Amino acid sequence: MPSFAKALETWNRRLHYYLGLYFLFFLWLFSLTGLMLNHQQWFTDLYDRHQVSYDPEIRTPFGVTLYNSSGHDDVLVAVARLVEQAVGDRRLPALD
């Protein structure tokens, strides 16, 4: 085997070895973070987590509450009231 071919093979083998070790680090990094994100219950001892939920009431410029803790049907009632206030006694044109 010529000297150049042997040197190329040696260089190629070392490059492959060290690039493999370099990319192995990222493989382990992505594997570990994927496990931590998908199985959070396994890692509860590592961090303290608490969840806070807040549902603010949405008010229109007319002061009608659009969301109430009793249910989401209030939105339809509030929209109907707004339409009644805006239209009054006038009739909306029919859509044909």
C-alpha positions as CSV (number, residue, x, y, z in Angstrom):
1,M,0.0,0.0,0.0
2,P,1.5,3.4,-0.9
3,S,2.4,5.8,1.8
4,F,-0.2,8.3,0.7
5,A,-3.1,5.8,0.9
6,K,-2.0,4.6,4.3
7,A,-1.8,8.2,5.6
8,L,-5.2,8.9,4.2
9,E,-6.7,5.8,5.8
10,T,-5.2,6.7,9.2
11,W,-6.4,10.3,8.9
12,N,-9.9,9.2,7.8
13,R,-10.1,6.7,10.7
14,R,-9.1,9.4,13.3
15,L,-11.5,11.9,11.8
16,H,-14.3,9.4,11.8
17,Y,-13.5,8.5,15.4
18,Y,-13.4,12.0,16.8
19,L,-16.4,13.3,14.8
20,G,-18.4,10.3,16.1
21,L,-17.5,11.3,19.7
22,Y,-18.4,14.9,19.0
23,F,-21.8,13.9,17.6
24,L,-22.4,11.4,20.3
25,F,-22.5,14.3,22.8
26,F,-25.4,15.9,20.9
27,L,-27.1,12.6,20.6
28,W,-27.0,12.1,24.4
29,L,-28.1,15.8,24.9
30,F,-31.1,15.5,22.6
31,S,-32.0,12.1,24.1
32,L,-31.9,13.4,27.7
33,T,-33.8,16.6,27.0
34,G,-36.4,14.6,25.0
35,L,-36.9,12.3,28.0
36,M,-37.1,15.3,30.4
37,L,-39.8,17.0,28.2
38,N,-41.9,13.9,27.5
39,H,-41.7,12.3,30.9
40,Q,-41.7,15.1,33.4
41,Q,-43.1,12.9,36.1
42,W,-39.8,11.1,36.2
43,F,-37.8,14.2,37.0
44,T,-40.0,15.9,39.6
45,D,-37.2,15.8,42.2
46,L,-35.0,18.0,40.0
47,Y,-37.1,21.1,40.0
48,D,-40.1,22.6,41.8
49,R,-43.0,23.3,39.4
50,H,-46.3,24.9,40.1
51,Q,-49.0,26.0,37.7
52,V,-51.0,29.1,38.0
53,S,-54.2,29.6,36.0
54,Y,-55.9,33.0,35.6
55,D,-59.1,33.6,33.6
56,P,-59.8,37.3,33.5
57,E,-63.3,38.6,32.6
58,I,-63.5,40.3,29.2
59,R,-65.5,43.5,29.2
60,T,-66.8,45.2,26.1
61,P,-66.9,49.0,25.8
62,F,-70.6,48.9,26.8
63,G,-69.7,47.2,30.1
64,V,-71.3,43.8,29.2
65,T,-69.3,40.9,30.7
66,L,-68.4,38.4,28.0
67,Y,-67.0,35.7,30.2
68,N,-68.4,34.5,33.5
69,S,-67.2,31.6,35.6
70,S,-70.7,30.0,35.3
71,G,-70.2,29.0,31.7
72,H,-69.5,30.1,28.1
73,D,-73.1,30.5,27.1
74,D,-72.9,34.1,28.5
75,V,-70.9,35.1,25.4
76,L,-73.9,34.4,23.1
77,V,-76.2,36.3,25.4
78,A,-73.9,39.3,25.6
79,V,-73.5,39.4,21.8
80,A,-77.2,39.3,21.4
81,R,-77.6,42.2,23.8
82,L,-75.0,44.2,21.9
83,V,-76.8,43.6,18.6
84,E,-80.1,44.7,20.2
85,Q,-78.5,47.8,21.6
86,A,-76.9,48.7,18.2
87,V,-79.9,47.9,16.0
88,G,-82.7,48.9,18.4
89,D,-86.0,48.8,16.6
90,R,-84.5,48.8,13.1
91,R,-84.6,45.6,11.2
92,L,-81.6,44.1,9.6
93,P,-81.8,43.5,5.9
94,A,-82.6,40.0,4.9
95,L,-79.9,38.0,3.2
96,D,-81.1,36.3,0.0
